[in-house]
Amino acid sequence: MSLAFVWIPRYYETVFYRLTENEIVWRRGVWFKTTGIVPYNRITNIDVTQWPLSRRLKVASLKIQTAGYSAQKTSAEIRIECVENYESLRETIMNYIKSRKPQAVETYEEKVNDRILEEVTKIRQLLEGRSKK
């Protein structure tokens, strides 16, 4: 019996992912265990991949890329393999992403300008007070 016939089913038994309110939790591996957590606000794109055999079986793989990881790796941050309802899963993840405000994005214009003006005014008052003494 070939090692592939033993290993492939055992590998797919270890593949796990869960969509939580804020992130995707995943793990997999028979000999080498890999786990991770990917926040929705870090996901940049989701690619769907289908090979001829997977198309015939009506399954696909989702490749999820994240900000900060894409430049460092040539592979996806998460690969969810052999999903039957891949379009539905992709849409569900996209809805999670759309409903989350990115944490790294802030508006600086008015608030920061007001704070800078306050600080400069304080510095000026301090300097003027020292020069009068």
MDAnalysis code that builds the backbone (N, CA, C; Angstrom):
import MDAnalysis as mda
import numpy as np

u = mda.Universe.empty(399, n_residues=133, atom_resindex=np.repeat(np.arange(133), 3), trajectory=True)
u.add_TopologyAttr("name", ["N", "CA", "C"] * 133)
u.add_TopologyAttr("resid", np.arange(1, 134))
u.add_TopologyAttr("resname", ["MET", "SER", "LEU", "ALA", "PHE", "VAL", "TRP", "ILE", "PRO", "ARG", "TYR", "TYR", "GLU", "THR", "VAL", "PHE", "TYR", "ARG", "LEU", "THR", "GLU", "ASN", "GLU", "ILE", "VAL", "TRP", "ARG", "ARG", "GLY", "VAL", "TRP", "PHE", "LYS", "THR", "THR", "GLY", "ILE", "VAL", "PRO", "TYR", "ASN", "ARG", "ILE", "THR", "ASN", "ILE", "ASP", "VAL", "THR", "GLN", "TRP", "PRO", "LEU", "SER", "ARG", "ARG", "LEU", "LYS", "VAL", "ALA", "SER", "LEU", "LYS", "ILE", "GLN", "THR", "ALA", "GLY", "TYR", "SER", "ALA", "GLN", "LYS", "THR", "SER", "ALA", "GLU", "ILE", "ARG", "ILE", "GLU", "CYS", "VAL", "GLU", "ASN", "TYR", "GLU", "SER", "LEU", "ARG", "GLU", "THR", "ILE", "MET", "ASN", "TYR", "ILE", "LYS", "SER", "ARG", "LYS", "PRO", "GLN", "ALA", "VAL", "GLU", "THR", "TYR", "GLU", "GLU", "LYS", "VAL", "ASN", "ASP", "ARG", "ILE", "LEU", "GLU", "GLU", "VAL", "THR", "LYS", "ILE", "ARG", "GLN", "LEU", "LEU", "GLU", "GLY", "ARG", "SER", "LYS", "LYS"])
u.atoms.positions = np.array([
    [0.847, -1.181, 0.000],
    [0.000, 0.000, 0.000],
    [0.893, 1.245, 0.000],
    [0.543, 2.158, -0.823],
    [1.331, 3.372, -0.970],
    [1.156, 4.292, 0.246],
    [2.197, 5.022, 0.571],
    [2.170, 5.990, 1.669],
    [1.137, 7.081, 1.408],
    [0.943, 7.453, 0.144],
    [-0.026, 8.497, -0.199],
    [-1.443, 8.096, 0.183],
    [-1.790, 6.830, 0.011],
    [-3.137, 6.356, 0.359],
    [-3.392, 6.410, 1.861],
    [-2.342, 6.362, 2.635],
    [-2.465, 6.461, 4.091],
    [-2.401, 7.927, 4.520],
    [-1.449, 8.639, 3.976],
    [-1.181, 10.009, 4.418],
    [-2.276, 11.000, 4.019],
    [-2.763, 10.952, 2.782],
    [-3.741, 11.941, 2.297],
    [-5.006, 11.964, 3.155],
    [-5.648, 10.839, 3.435],
    [-6.838, 10.896, 4.306],
    [-6.516, 11.403, 5.715],
    [-5.369, 11.016, 6.245],
    [-4.989, 11.490, 7.584],
    [-4.752, 12.990, 7.568],
    [-4.148, 13.494, 6.503],
    [-3.916, 14.937, 6.391],
    [-5.245, 15.692, 6.380],
    [-6.174, 15.279, 5.551],
    [-7.450, 15.978, 5.446],
    [-8.284, 15.880, 6.726],
    [-8.054, 14.843, 7.535],
    [-8.715, 14.771, 8.842],
    [-8.203, 15.843, 9.793],
    [-6.985, 16.318, 9.579],
    [-6.403, 17.324, 10.477],
    [-6.751, 18.757, 10.077],
    [-7.246, 18.956, 8.859],
    [-7.542, 20.312, 8.382],
    [-8.754, 20.848, 9.138],
    [-8.567, 22.009, 9.760],
    [-9.618, 22.621, 10.567],
    [-9.591, 24.131, 10.355],
    [-10.735, 24.730, 10.201],
    [-10.838, 26.181, 10.226],
    [-12.162, 26.569, 10.844],
    [-12.169, 27.711, 11.533],
    [-13.379, 28.203, 12.174],
    [-13.454, 29.717, 11.954],
    [-14.615, 30.177, 11.532],
    [-14.860, 31.596, 11.370],
    [-15.444, 32.115, 12.673],
    [-14.736, 33.008, 13.344],
    [-15.246, 33.614, 14.569],
    [-15.725, 35.024, 14.232],
    [-16.090, 35.761, 15.232],
    [-16.596, 37.121, 15.008],
    [-15.537, 38.041, 14.410],
    [-14.265, 37.855, 14.791],
    [-13.210, 38.779, 14.371],
    [-12.091, 38.160, 13.548],
    [-12.060, 36.825, 13.419],
    [-10.899, 36.208, 12.783],
    [-11.212, 34.801, 12.280],
    [-10.271, 34.292, 11.491],
    [-10.311, 32.900, 11.059],
    [-9.235, 32.165, 11.842],
    [-9.618, 31.082, 12.487],
    [-8.684, 30.234, 13.222],
    [-8.505, 28.969, 12.396],
    [-7.241, 28.543, 12.208],
    [-7.007, 27.366, 11.383],
    [-5.854, 26.526, 11.922],
    [-5.863, 25.247, 11.541],
    [-4.750, 24.341, 11.862],
    [-4.789, 23.166, 10.896],
    [-3.636, 22.537, 10.732],
    [-3.540, 21.349, 9.887],
    [-2.175, 20.702, 10.092],
    [-2.051, 19.468, 9.639],
    [-0.763, 18.797, 9.670],
    [-0.799, 17.448, 10.344],
    [-0.143, 16.483, 9.723],
    [-0.028, 15.146, 10.284],
    [1.268, 15.070, 11.079],
    [2.399, 15.258, 10.415],
    [3.687, 15.211, 11.082],
    [4.105, 16.596, 11.572],
    [3.920, 17.585, 10.726],
    [4.275, 18.954, 11.064],
    [2.992, 19.754, 11.226],
    [2.676, 20.116, 12.443],
    [1.442, 20.845, 12.746],
    [1.639, 22.335, 12.463],
    [0.649, 22.935, 11.813],
    [0.654, 24.361, 11.527],
    [-0.657, 24.941, 12.020],
    [-0.571, 26.051, 12.762],
    [-1.772, 26.720, 13.250],
    [-1.652, 28.210, 12.995],
    [-2.771, 28.901, 13.008],
    [-2.734, 30.344, 12.822],
    [-4.074, 30.997, 13.097],
    [-3.994, 32.302, 13.273],
    [-5.181, 33.133, 13.454],
    [-5.009, 34.316, 12.519],
    [-6.012, 34.566, 11.692],
    [-5.950, 35.682, 10.752],
    [-7.144, 36.598, 10.999],
    [-6.895, 37.826, 11.485],
    [-7.994, 38.775, 11.679],
    [-8.582, 39.207, 10.339],
    [-9.897, 39.400, 10.304],
    [-10.548, 39.808, 9.064],
    [-10.012, 41.143, 8.552],
    [-9.643, 42.039, 9.464],
    [-9.194, 43.353, 9.016],
    [-7.804, 43.319, 8.375],
    [-7.140, 42.166, 8.349],
    [-5.844, 42.024, 7.680],
    [-5.951, 41.346, 6.316],
    [-7.121, 40.792, 5.993],
    [-7.302, 40.071, 4.724],
    [-7.383, 41.067, 3.581],
    [-6.559, 40.856, 2.559],
    [-6.535, 41.753, 1.402],
    [-7.264, 41.176, 0.200],
    [-7.206, 39.865, 0.018],
    [-7.960, 39.255, -1.077],
    [-8.110, 37.755, -0.874],
    [-9.114, 37.213, -1.568],
    [-9.387, 35.778, -1.507],
    [-9.462, 35.267, -2.936],
    [-8.556, 34.366, -3.284],
    [-8.530, 33.770, -4.614],
    [-9.169, 32.392, -4.569],
    [-9.895, 32.050, -5.614],
    [-10.484, 30.725, -5.747],
    [-9.693, 29.975, -6.811],
    [-9.258, 28.760, -6.479],
    [-8.479, 27.940, -7.408],
    [-9.195, 26.627, -7.656],
    [-9.331, 26.284, -8.934],
    [-9.912, 25.002, -9.321],
    [-9.054, 24.369, -10.400],
    [-8.663, 23.142, -10.179],
    [-7.962, 22.363, -11.175],
    [-9.006, 21.536, -11.930],
    [-8.645, 20.922, -13.046],
    [-9.633, 20.144, -13.799],
    [-10.347, 19.080, -12.964],
    [-9.605, 18.357, -12.141],
    [-10.239, 17.323, -11.324],
    [-11.157, 17.944, -10.267],
    [-10.723, 19.030, -9.647],
    [-11.576, 19.668, -8.638],
    [-12.826, 20.271, -9.273],
    [-12.695, 20.766, -10.493],
    [-13.871, 21.282, -11.207],
    [-14.870, 20.154, -11.455],
    [-14.358, 19.001, -11.832],
    [-15.233, 17.851, -12.071],
    [-15.920, 17.396, -10.781],
    [-15.201, 17.513, -9.659],
    [-15.756, 17.135, -8.355],
    [-16.567, 18.275, -7.719],
    [-16.605, 19.414, -8.396],
    [-17.351, 20.605, -7.932],
    [-16.854, 21.119, -6.583],
    [-15.522, 21.147, -6.455],
    [-14.889, 21.715, -5.268],
    [-13.834, 22.715, -5.718],
    [-13.383, 23.538, -4.778],
    [-12.330, 24.505, -5.071],
    [-11.561, 24.793, -3.791],
    [-10.437, 25.492, -3.958],
    [-9.634, 25.911, -2.818],
    [-9.669, 27.425, -2.719],
    [-9.729, 27.930, -1.490],
    [-9.667, 29.367, -1.253],
    [-8.273, 29.704, -0.749],
    [-7.654, 30.688, -1.388],
    [-6.342, 31.177, -0.956],
    [-6.557, 32.568, -0.379],
    [-6.288, 32.723, 0.904],
    [-6.545, 33.974, 1.594],
    [-5.227, 34.691, 1.841],
    [-5.093, 35.882, 1.261],
    [-3.888, 36.710, 1.417],
    [-4.148, 37.773, 2.472],
    [-3.115, 38.125, 3.218],
    [-3.254, 39.143, 4.253],
    [-2.230, 40.254, 4.078],
    [-2.565, 41.421, 4.595],
    [-1.654, 42.557, 4.564],
    [-0.444, 42.238, 5.429],
    [0.731, 42.560, 4.924],
    [1.949, 42.326, 5.677],
    [2.583, 40.979, 5.424],
    [1.813, 40.026, 4.938],
    [2.342, 38.700, 4.669],
    [2.587, 38.476, 3.185],
    [1.812, 39.123, 2.344],
    [1.870, 38.865, 0.909],
    [3.248, 39.121, 0.322],
    [3.928, 40.161, 0.785],
    [5.243, 40.498, 0.234],
    [6.312, 39.523, 0.708],
    [6.094, 38.907, 1.882],
    [7.095, 38.021, 2.453],
    [6.977, 36.593, 1.937],
    [5.798, 36.200, 1.526],
    [5.558, 34.826, 1.128],
    [5.083, 34.765, -0.316],
    [5.365, 33.654, -0.933],
    [4.831, 33.449, -2.274],
    [3.516, 32.679, -2.216],
    [3.230, 32.055, -1.069],
    [1.979, 31.306, -0.935],
    [0.984, 32.115, -0.108],
    [-0.245, 31.642, -0.063],
    [-1.293, 32.320, 0.696],
    [-1.066, 32.126, 2.186],
    [-1.600, 33.055, 2.975],
    [-1.539, 32.918, 4.423],
    [-2.366, 31.709, 4.870],
    [-3.538, 31.548, 4.272],
    [-4.383, 30.386, 4.554],
    [-4.832, 29.783, 3.222],
    [-4.817, 28.473, 3.160],
    [-5.412, 27.747, 2.030],
    [-6.466, 26.822, 2.609],
    [-7.699, 27.031, 2.194],
    [-8.782, 26.145, 2.610],
    [-9.078, 25.265, 1.401],
    [-8.722, 24.002, 1.522],
    [-8.725, 23.076, 0.392],
    [-10.048, 22.326, 0.240],
    [-10.380, 22.004, -0.999],
    [-11.491, 21.110, -1.358],
    [-12.816, 21.484, -0.708],
    [-13.228, 22.716, -0.897],
    [-14.482, 23.211, -0.334],
    [-15.581, 23.034, -1.376],
    [-16.684, 22.417, -0.967],
    [-17.802, 22.225, -1.897],
    [-18.544, 23.532, -2.158],
    [-18.895, 24.246, -1.134],
    [-19.637, 25.509, -1.271],
    [-18.665, 26.684, -1.204],
    [-17.660, 26.658, -2.052],
    [-16.589, 27.655, -1.994],
    [-17.083, 29.075, -2.250],
    [-18.054, 29.252, -3.148],
    [-18.556, 30.600, -3.422],
    [-19.276, 31.162, -2.200],
    [-20.039, 30.330, -1.537],
    [-20.760, 30.734, -0.334],
    [-19.775, 31.071, 0.792],
    [-18.742, 30.236, 0.964],
    [-17.735, 30.485, 1.991],
    [-16.978, 31.775, 1.708],
    [-16.599, 31.979, 0.460],
    [-15.899, 33.220, 0.081],
    [-16.775, 34.433, 0.378],
    [-18.049, 34.353, 0.039],
    [-18.982, 35.454, 0.291],
    [-19.154, 35.709, 1.786],
    [-19.226, 34.657, 2.575],
    [-19.343, 34.799, 4.027],
    [-18.129, 35.519, 4.598],
    [-16.945, 35.112, 4.183],
    [-15.722, 35.763, 4.662],
    [-15.686, 37.221, 4.209],
    [-16.059, 37.473, 2.952],
    [-16.080, 38.854, 2.448],
    [-17.061, 39.713, 3.245],
    [-18.197, 39.161, 3.640],
    [-19.156, 39.907, 4.460],
    [-18.582, 40.232, 5.834],
    [-17.839, 39.291, 6.422],
    [-17.160, 39.570, 7.685],
    [-16.168, 40.724, 7.500],
    [-15.419, 40.682, 6.400],
    [-14.419, 41.718, 6.139],
    [-15.090, 43.078, 5.975],
    [-16.147, 43.130, 5.197],
    [-16.841, 44.391, 4.941],
    [-17.475, 44.975, 6.200],
    [-17.874, 44.124, 7.136],
    [-18.534, 44.610, 8.349],
    [-17.543, 45.091, 9.409],
    [-16.251, 44.891, 9.189],
    [-15.230, 45.305, 10.150],
    [-14.536, 46.566, 9.670],
    [-14.374, 47.520, 10.555],
    [-13.601, 48.719, 10.244],
    [-12.127, 48.382, 10.438],
    [-11.285, 48.651, 9.471],
    [-9.854, 48.375, 9.645],
    [-9.304, 49.117, 10.858],
    [-8.582, 48.412, 11.719],
    [-8.053, 49.020, 12.931],
    [-6.862, 49.922, 12.656],
    [-6.137, 49.677, 11.584],
    [-4.940, 50.451, 11.303],
    [-5.249, 51.794, 10.646],
    [-6.477, 51.993, 10.207],
    [-6.833, 53.220, 9.501],
    [-7.472, 54.200, 10.475],
    [-6.900, 55.391, 10.545],
    [-7.451, 56.442, 11.383],
    [-7.511, 57.718, 10.576],
    [-8.396, 58.625, 10.989],
    [-8.446, 59.929, 10.343],
    [-7.686, 60.915, 11.213],
    [-6.696, 61.551, 10.628],
    [-5.799, 62.414, 11.371],
    [-6.052, 63.901, 11.146],
    [-6.769, 64.248, 10.136],
    [-6.808, 65.626, 9.681],
    [-7.147, 66.636, 10.764],
    [-8.389, 66.749, 11.173],
    [-8.785, 67.808, 12.092],
    [-8.266, 67.572, 13.505],
    [-8.416, 66.373, 14.031],
    [-8.010, 66.104, 15.399],
    [-6.520, 66.335, 15.599],
    [-5.706, 65.843, 14.704],
    [-4.261, 65.997, 14.832],
    [-3.866, 67.458, 14.657],
    [-4.461, 68.138, 13.700],
    [-4.143, 69.552, 13.498],
    [-4.501, 70.376, 14.727],
    [-5.623, 70.077, 15.356],
    [-6.020, 70.783, 16.580],
    [-5.025, 70.517, 17.706],
    [-4.601, 69.271, 17.839],
    [-3.625, 68.930, 18.893],
    [-2.283, 69.584, 18.643],
    [-1.861, 69.637, 17.388],
    [-0.590, 70.290, 17.056],
    [-0.672, 71.772, 17.397],
    [-1.775, 72.424, 17.038],
    [-1.956, 73.836, 17.339],
    [-1.913, 74.094, 18.845],
    [-2.560, 73.225, 19.624],
    [-2.529, 73.365, 21.083],
    [-1.113, 73.258, 21.617],
    [-0.359, 72.288, 21.141],
    [1.008, 72.092, 21.609],
    [1.903, 73.266, 21.227],
    [1.779, 73.744, 20.000],
    [2.586, 74.887, 19.552],
    [2.237, 76.122, 20.382],
    [0.963, 76.308, 20.679],
    [0.528, 77.442, 21.501],
    [1.142, 77.343, 22.897],
    [1.148, 76.160, 23.493],
    [1.749, 75.966, 24.816],
    [3.243, 76.262, 24.789],
    [3.901, 75.777, 23.758],
    [5.347, 76.027, 23.622],
    [5.613, 77.521, 23.499],
    [4.824, 78.206, 22.701],
    [4.996, 79.650, 22.525],
    [4.790, 80.385, 23.845],
    [3.763, 80.008, 24.575],
    [3.490, 80.649, 25.860],
    [4.642, 80.418, 26.831],
    [5.179, 79.199, 26.839],
    [6.337, 78.893, 27.692],
    [7.539, 79.750, 27.310],
    [7.804, 79.810, 25.999],
    [8.956, 80.606, 25.531],
    [8.782, 82.089, 25.812],
    [7.600, 82.612, 25.603],
    [7.332, 84.022, 25.887],
    [7.442, 84.314, 27.375],
    [7.006, 83.399, 28.200],
    [7.122, 83.565, 29.651],
    [8.568, 83.595, 30.114],
    [9.432, 82.806, 29.505],
    [10.865, 82.769, 29.874],
    [11.568, 84.036, 29.396],
    [11.172, 84.537, 28.234],
    [11.874, 85.711, 27.699],
    [11.520, 86.977, 28.477],
    [10.374, 87.024, 29.150],
    [9.962, 88.182, 29.932],
    [10.659, 88.233, 31.288],
    [11.211, 87.142, 31.746],
    [11.848, 87.089, 33.073],
    [13.216, 87.624, 33.075],
])
